[in-house]
């Protein structure tokens, strides 16, 4: 089964760099007359500091509030008239904007993105109501969601001085204190062609896309970017724990271990072995958590295990679970740790390893079936500094992972001194905190 799974992008991606530093990636895909146009900026919440946390996300909102050529809302109205879709996203390592349109309209949206790269207008009139929107977004998605609150507290506990410890949306006190000047300074510092990647995927001719990028972006001047100072996490020398007590229906447990990522590893094989380890613990009904904790012992209603090596700084290998009604948190935590210890200590059956590898590879290949997902992968890899070519290594790297590799990385990284634990201890709903 593994031999039948393959996905290659390198043979078709065309890369071009403009004189002002802008990187353009084009991947033709003519299966449908549709194109996605994306612009990625190498700035996200990891570049923020206390007092302005969430400013990247706030600026993302304001990018739709008017520029020199387009009045507030006009950008979105034009995309809608073209029958397209649009959105934006902010992450720890990047901020991005995208449209999906018919193949006859891709240059229109490219030109609009180029215009707001240098022509954004930031007014108090548009800013104040949009800040209230972000306040409400934080309230609805985080403060009114107990699991989101415990995850936020968990990351703040795990990271002392590395910026992944603060939330992408920002702390509420910082959001309340934003000014238009804060946003203007952030825009002028980071929104420049030499800090951006344009990705176009779909029914396009690469030469035409590159020529259009030269026309629309080529005259935008490069800027001297802020110097990024080292943001290396203080070494962790023991387990850290946090408990959150808020009204909630169910308890929740999350654990994470400090783990390196591709950009910080000397041996990239460790990252792929950790991906497979996460898949063995939680990747469908046949995985170890689903079998051992959910079905056989009925200790958990749901579980997950996650690890991604595609970031600019070291991250976390996380596992989480919601207990069944008669399971206490200590028992659930111990059961999760026992499954990890079994993965480390007991021989791994070859058929289990191959099944998990096939599932991990299949998830990646199926995800690439979407032009938007293909563009997202290329843009993300290029923006975090790995290079889009890493996409083509994924399948072979996962295939190369051995049982010994999995056990070695579990034994090396999933150890108590690297561990942080977050617990949601629910109060009665309707009661006081």
BELUR-V300042 format. One record per helix or strand of 2 or more residues. SS is the DSSP state (~ for helix, > for strand). FROM is the first residue (numbers start at 1). LEN is the number of residues. If there is no record, write none. Layout:
ss:SS from:FROM len:LEN
ss:SS from:FROM len:LEN
This chain:
ss:~ from:2 len:3
ss:> from:13 len:5
ss:> from:23 len:6
ss:> from:34 len:8
ss:~ from:45 len:3
ss:~ from:55 len:8
ss:~ from:74 len:8
ss:> from:85 len:6
ss:> from:95 len:8
ss:~ from:106 len:13
ss:~ from:124 len:20
ss:~ from:146 len:13
ss:~ from:163 len:3
ss:~ from:172 len:6
ss:~ from:180 len:11
ss:~ from:193 len:3
ss:> from:196 len:7
ss:~ from:206 len:12
ss:> from:240 len:5
ss:> from:252 len:8
ss:~ from:262 len:3
ss:~ from:269 len:13
ss:~ from:288 len:9
ss:> from:300 len:7
ss:> from:315 len:9
ss:~ from:329 len:17
ss:~ from:350 len:18
ss:~ from:371 len:14
ss:~ from:388 len:13
ss:~ from:403 len:11
ss:~ from:416 len:3
ss:> from:419 len:6
